Amino acid sequence: MAPSQDAGVAKVGNKDVWYDSDVEIQESIRKILELYSGIAPADILSHVHKVVEYAEIRDRLKQGQILVDLGCAFAQDIRQLVCDGVPAENLYGVELDERFVDLGYSLFLDREKLRPSFLVANVLEEHSDLDRLDGKVDVVYASQFFHLFG
């Protein structure tokens, strides 16, 4: 399949990976990559796609690997993975405030449909409900979690 006009290519390992060059990277992230990491502005998108390729992670999860979304809030990223074919039982959402999880169910109207495991836990505590995942997680997703420290 040929890439679209808006596509670029990044080398990941020894293979070429096509990506949508229309994707926007937040200005704050772009600034860090450019000024701190020294990546040329024209190379930032390609660099990001080299580091993390969504399709690869999605496929690993489809094959049975486990993802935990720290600070999942409304769990929109978990819902995107389920929408893309990842079995919900391979996904865990962790949120400090259960109200966010409930609001996610209200927003997406899927309380009876979505069946990942949601844990209410403080990830900064030494012992919590997260202990049951010890040694079982393959992918940690923390984009909503890290924004708390910005």
N, C-alpha and C positions, 0 to 999 in steps of 0.2 A: 504494500500500500504506500502510495506516495504521500509525503507530508503536505499539509496545506501551505498556502502562501505565507501564513503567519508563523511558520515553524522554523525552528533552529535545530542544531544538532550539538550534543555534548558527548564527549567520550567518557564512558563509565566502564572502568576496567578495560577490557579489550574490545568493547562493542560500542557502536554509535547508537545513541538514544535520541529519538526525535522528541521535541517538546514544543508547546505552544508559546511562541514568543510574545503573544498578546498579554500574557499574565503579568499583572502588576505586582511589584515588590514594594512593601511599605517604605516610605521615604526614610523613616528612622533606621530601618534595617539596611537599606541601600547606603545610607550615610556611614554606618559602622563598617560595612564591607568595603566601601571605597576609601574612607579616611583612615580607619584603624588597620584593616587587613591589607590595604594597598592594592585592591583589585580594580582594574580599569573599569569605568562605567559601562563600557560596551560588553564587558565580559561577565558582569554580575549575574545575569539571568542564567547563562550557561553554567556558571560556577555553582549556583544554587541547585540546579538540576543534577549536577554531578554528585553532590553530597547526599541528597535525598530524592529518591524517585518514588513517587506515590504508587505507581503501578506495581513496583517490586514489593513494597510493603503490603499492599492489598493482596497480592498473590500469596505471599507468605502466610498471611492471616487466613486466607481461604484454604490453605493446606493444613491448618490446625495450630499455627502459632498463636500466642496470646498477646493481646495489647492491653495496656492499662493507660487510661486517659486521666492524668492527674489534674485536678481542678477542672473537671469536665463542664461545670456550669449547666447550661441547657442541653449538653451532650449532642450538639449539632454535628460534631465531627464523627461521633459514633454512628449517628443516623446516616451520615454520608457513606460510611463504610458499609453499613447494612444495605443501603440502597444500591451500592456497587457490588453486592453479592457476598459480603463477608458474613459468615454465620454469627449471629448475636452472641452465642455462647462462647465465642473466642474473644469477646470484648468486655472489659471492665471499666466502669466510670467511677472515679473517686471524687467526692465533693465534700467540703467541710460543712456546707449548709444545705440540708435536704430540700429546702424551699426551691433552690435552683433546679434540682432534678424534677420536682413537681411542676414548676413553671414550664420546663421543657416538655413534659407530657401534655400540659395544657396548650402550649403553642403548636405542637405537632400533631395533636389529637391521636396519640398512639399508645395510650396506657395499656390497652389490651393487646396491642400488636408487637411492640418493642420489648424484647426479653433479654437484654444484656444484664449483667450483674452490676448494680450500683452499690457502692460502699460509701457510707458516711463516715469519714475519718479525717483526722488531722495528720497530714503526712509528715509533720515536723515532730510528732510525738514518737518516743522510742518504741512503744508498743501500742498497736491499734488493730482494727479489723483488717488492715493491710497485711498483717502477719500471715494470714491464710494464703496469700499469694507468693510467699517467700520461695524463691527458686522455680517459680512456674511462669514467669513473665518473659517474653521474648522481645517485646517492643514497648518502650515507654514514650508516650506522647504527652508533652507538657506545655503546649503553647499558651493555654489559658492560665496555667499555674505561674509561669515565669513573668507574665505581665504584672503580677502583684508586686514585683520587686523593682519595677522600672520607675 
